[in-house]
Amino acid sequence: MSLSIDRLVDARRKNLRRLADQHGATRLSEMLGHKSVSFFSQMVGPKARRVVTERTARTIEQRLGLEPGWLDLDFDIHEPEA
């Protein structure tokens, strides 16, 4: 199932926030190879103004050992039970 651009951007931001909650923003920023947390904060902070691009999403997934496309998953969508 393909997400609209708006939902894709929202899913990436939510998933990065989940990772930040899990690891801490500073530690996650370090894990991603950023010396400053500001780049990361611009993507997930309360006044986020930077979009998580396709390239950035794949780089983050690779550096964290996540499956390609993991950041694109909308975990808020629940599939009906069979």
DAJO-V604179 format. One record per residue. PHI is phi in whole degrees, -180 to 180 (none if undefined). PSI is psi as a letter, one per 20 degrees, with the letter a starting at -180 (999 if undefined). D_FIRST is the distance of its C-alpha to the first C-alpha in whole Angstrom. Layout:
# DAJO-V604179
PHI,PSI,D_FIRST ; PHI,PSI,D_FIRST
This chain:
# DAJO-V604179
none,p,0 ; -97,p,4 ; -94,q,7 ; -66,r,10 ; -57,g,13 ; -61,g,15 ; -70,h,12 ; -65,g,11 ; -60,g,15 ; -65,g,16 ; -63,g,14 ; -62,g,16 ; -64,g,19 ; -62,g,18 ; -68,h,18 ; -66,h,21 ; -65,h,23 ; -61,g,22 ; -64,h,23 ; -66,h,26 ; -64,h,27 ; -73,g,27 ; -104,i,29 ; 92,p,31 ; -61,g,30 ; -66,g,33 ; -64,g,32 ; -63,g,29 ; -60,g,30 ; -64,g,33 ; -61,h,30 ; -87,i,28 ; 89,j,32 ; -99,p,32 ; -77,h,36 ; -118,q,35 ; -80,i,33 ; -64,g,33 ; -59,g,30 ; -64,g,28 ; -61,h,29 ; -66,h,28 ; -92,h,24 ; -127,i,24 ; -66,r,28 ; -61,h,29 ; -116,l,29 ; -56,p,26 ; -126,j,27 ; -112,p,25 ; -82,q,21 ; -81,o,20 ; -74,r,19 ; -56,g,17 ; -62,g,20 ; -64,g,21 ; -60,g,18 ; -66,h,19 ; -65,g,22 ; -60,g,22 ; -59,g,20 ; -63,g,22 ; -67,h,25 ; -97,i,24 ; 73,k,23 ; -92,q,20 ; -63,q,17 ; -57,p,15 ; 94,i,12 ; -59,g,14 ; -65,h,14 ; -82,i,11 ; -72,p,10 ; -98,n,10 ; -73,i,13 ; -84,i,14 ; -86,p,11 ; -109,p,13 ; -78,q,11 ; -64,q,14 ; -74,q,17 ; -82,999,18
